[in-house]
């Protein structure tokens, strides 16, 4: 089953004005969730940077690419994404954290950041990124 047929995927209702053309870094190691997220962002009119499947690729993209915000899984191949949070925060780049785990184990510093519990929907991604980029 393709990601387009997933039951968590709301039908695309067109490009969201506040997100159209926005470049979003995706940090996701799942071979299912990564393409699903890329599809969601494309439906919202975003340009995708990545997805980065590991922290080395994520750091390289964060250093080299221009983007407006990031959507990042908290757990990437056994590593935590928090050093990348520090890097993005120092550059003033907003981000949304995602996880499939019920217990986030977040450092207090990042408790106020937007979060999406997997599986997420088009509308949830649009709301989270729209809030960051408004």
C-alpha positions in Angstrom: 0.0 0.0 0.0 1.4 3.4 -1.0 1.6 6.3 1.4 -1.1 8.0 -0.6 -3.6 5.3 0.4 -2.8 5.5 4.1 -5.8 5.8 6.4 -4.0 8.6 8.3 -3.7 10.7 5.2 -6.4 13.2 4.6 -7.4 14.0 1.1 -5.4 16.9 -0.3 -7.5 20.0 -0.4 -4.9 22.1 -2.2 -1.8 24.1 -1.4 -2.0 26.0 1.9 -1.2 29.7 1.3 1.1 30.1 4.3 3.1 27.0 3.3 3.3 27.4 -0.5 6.9 27.4 -1.6 8.3 27.0 2.0 11.4 24.8 2.2 11.1 22.2 4.9 13.9 20.0 6.1 12.7 16.4 6.9 14.7 14.3 9.3 13.2 10.8 9.3 14.8 7.4 9.2 11.7 5.3 8.4 11.5 4.1 4.8 7.7 4.4 5.1 7.2 7.6 7.1 9.9 9.5 5.2 8.1 9.3 1.7 4.7 9.7 3.4 5.9 13.0 5.0 7.4 14.1 1.7 4.0 13.5 0.0 2.2 15.4 2.7 4.5 18.4 2.4 4.2 18.3 -1.4 0.4 18.3 -1.1 0.7 21.4 1.1 2.8 23.2 -1.5 6.1 22.9 0.3 9.5 22.1 -1.2 11.2 19.3 0.7 14.9 19.2 1.8 15.8 15.6 2.4 14.5 13.4 3.9 17.7 12.8 5.9 17.7 9.2 7.1 20.5 9.6 9.7 22.0 12.3 11.8 25.1 12.7 9.6 22.9 13.5 6.6 20.7 15.8 8.7 23.7 17.8 9.9 25.1 18.0 6.4 21.7 19.3 5.0 21.3 21.7 8.0 24.7 23.1 7.2 24.4 23.3 3.4 20.8 23.8 2.5 18.5 26.8 2.9 15.2 26.0 4.4 12.4 27.7 6.4 11.6 25.1 9.0 12.2 21.4 9.9 10.1 18.4 10.7 12.2 16.0 12.7 11.8 12.6 14.2 13.1 12.6 17.8 14.8 9.2 17.4 17.0 8.7 14.3 18.8 5.3 14.0 19.5 5.1 17.8 20.5 8.8 18.1 18.5 11.6 19.5 17.8 14.7 17.4 18.5 17.2 20.1 22.0 18.3 19.0 20.3 19.2 15.7 17.7 21.2 17.6 20.5 23.2 19.1 22.0 23.9 15.7 18.7 25.0 14.2 17.8 27.1 17.3 21.1 28.9 17.0 20.2 29.8 13.4 16.7 30.9 14.3 15.1 28.0 12.2 11.9 26.7 13.8 11.1 23.0 13.9 8.4 20.5 14.8 9.4 17.3 16.6 7.7 14.0 15.7 7.7 10.6 17.4 5.9 7.3 17.3 6.7 6.7 21.0 4.2 7.6 23.7 7.0 8.7 26.1 9.0 11.6 24.5 11.8 11.9 27.1 12.3 15.5 26.1 14.9 17.8 27.5 13.2 20.6 29.3 14.7 23.1 26.9 12.5 21.7 24.1 9.3 21.1 26.0 7.6 24.1 24.4 8.3 23.1 20.8 5.5 21.8 18.6 5.2 18.0 18.5 3.4 15.6 16.3 2.6 12.1 17.4 2.9 9.5 14.6 0.9 8.7 12.6 0.1 12.3 11.7 -2.3 13.7 9.1 -2.0 16.4 6.4 -4.1 18.7 8.6 -1.9 18.2 11.7 1.3 18.9 9.7 -0.3 22.0 8.1 -1.4 23.3 11.5 2.0 22.6 13.1 4.1 24.2 10.3 1.5 27.0 9.7 1.9 28.0 13.4 5.7 28.1 13.1 5.7 30.1 9.8 2.8 32.4 10.3 
